[in-house]
Amino acid sequence: MTILRVIDVISEEVAYKTGILLTKADMYRLTAGTEMADWRAVLKNPLDQKIGVRSELIEDFVRVLRMRVGNLPDAEPGGLIMARFLRGMTDKGVDPAPLIAALREVVESDKYKSIGELAALEIADRSKLPMQTVQRFLGAVHENMDRNLTLFSRAKRSSSWSGSVPLSKLFKAEHIPDDPETYLDQRFIDFLAANENLLDKMHWRNFERLTAEFFKRMEYEVHLGPGSSDGGIDVRVWPLNSSHENPPLLIIQCKRFGKGRQVKVEVVKAFWTDVVFEGAAGGLIATTASVSPAGKKVTEVRGYPLSFAENETISKWAKSMWRFSWRGKSKKSAFVGKYLLPPVYFG
């Protein structure tokens, strides 16, 4: 296939799995410093150049890109995860064969539209193994299937798939999620969690949305301002189930600044007057950069009811909302980008 077709295949699969559409430039940038760094030069060749390419290369590219946009906690092949689980069973003296056979029998029975709780109970009954073991086994099966490509397999794509959004939407303009109860799309939250160095590059309005989404998930009543002519108050926060007619518990001003910039002391002083005017219990300045020492000093000396969330804190916000927040930081992935035979043949 041509280089262009390789790029299209990778982009389409990533878009289907993550809901994020990547350009060739996105792919090249996101694979820097990853296990695919040595192979990303393939993307730089003329688009009409024809090459022979092994599926392993495309599979690794897709998983690495999914990891880099925060859609996977690591880029390991699904088969490796499955093999590790089965090896763990045998090491504990448990034969996995009855479990595998029970799953096959339940699937082939066509009794269930999906492998849910009832199907899991039947698998446990057939295999004579504890439910906890069955659940862990089904989790490994899901991981294996999720990490496999749909383009090169018999797996059917869901007819309910709603498409993808270009990654550029996070940076170039405000993105309003389809769900009216959501302030920022989970896809973009995952990306920011995996790419904390790009927090200061997101569109300023999406930073306000990230802030509103964080406090909503902390179970507060939240009101996101209009984005302009808001008097310097971007987000208002109340205790859960409180009337918005009451003074807010917290008002927030968001400053999406680039690296090296600081929120000046004049901004801090002006924001304190907003807190007083609103009758709020306190104010928060959230910034992707930092607050000047003078701004912090005047707050301390004068006893302003203000607090600050700087770059490191904003990064923690995003990571706490990451779909894999319970997994911790992504690790290096075994057997990715390493091949016994060259995966690309240039004719």
Salt bridges, closest charged atoms under 4 A:
GLU12 OE2 - ARG157 NH1 3.32
GLU13 OE1 - ARG157 NH2 2.91
ASP26 OD1 - ARG29 NH2 3.15
GLU56 OE2 - ARG54 NH2 3.07
ASP60 OD1 - ARG63 NH2 2.39
ASP74 OD1 - ARG147 NH1 2.75
ASP74 OD2 - ARG327 NH2 3.41
ASP74 OD2 - LYS331 NZ 3.90
GLU76 OE1 - ARG84 NH2 3.17
GLU76 OE2 - LYS331 NZ 3.34
ASP91 OD1 - ARG87 NE 3.15
GLU105 OE1 - ARG126 NH1 2.81
GLU122 OE1 - LYS111 NZ 2.96
GLU122 OE2 - ARG126 NE 2.89
GLU143 OE1 - ARG147 NE 2.78
ASP146 OD2 - ARG66 NH2 2.91
GLU174 OE2 - ARG205 NE 3.14
GLU174 OE2 - ARG209 NE 2.89
ASP185 OD2 - ARG187 NH2 2.66
ASP190 OD2 - ARG323 NE 2.38
GLU196 OE2 - LYS319 NZ 2.97
ASP200 OD2 - LYS201 NZ 3.38
ASP200 OD1 - LYS259 NZ 3.18
GLU208 OE1 - ARG205 NH1 2.58
GLU213 OE2 - LYS216 NZ 3.52
GLU213 OE2 - ARG217 NE 2.76
GLU221 OE1 - HIS244 NE2 3.76
GLU278 OE2 - ARG236 NH2 2.90
GLU310 OE1 - LYS296 NZ 3.10
GLU312 OE2 - LYS316 NZ 3.89
